[in-house]
Amino acid sequence: MPVVALVTQAAPNPSAPPPGVEHDHSAGVRAYVTIHAIRRYGDRILGLQEVLDGLDDIEAVDAMVGMKVPVLEIRDWLAFYGGVAMRRGAIGVCRDGVGLVLKCGRVVTVVSRRGERRR
């Protein structure tokens, strides 16, 4: 009978929780964040829809970077809260008026509460 050795590889250290997080309930789980979700954050939360109109998702995120929007911080924030929701088996979560929609461990889009812009 062949001997099978199971090798486990340690997961890389997850990103730190976003500023202001008092209790980290993520257990290190982070969701994958799609380019579309970052673009929709810009459109729906930051109010950049008119500026980004006519651009595809990659062009829109590039434009956000050019406007000095903190895209990496947005991605980390979405990954953290998406990870908490994913760990709990949720398909979405709302945090600070920002709704995250999850599918298969990914944040696929962002919606704002009642169509309001976050300030």
Secondary structure, 3 states (H helix, E strand, C coil): CCCCCCCCCCCCCCCCCCCCCCCCCCCCCCCEECHHHHHHHHHHCCCCHHHHCCCCHHHHHHHHHHCCCCHHHHHHHHHHHHHHHHHCCCCEEEECCEEEEEECCEEEEEEEHHHCCCC
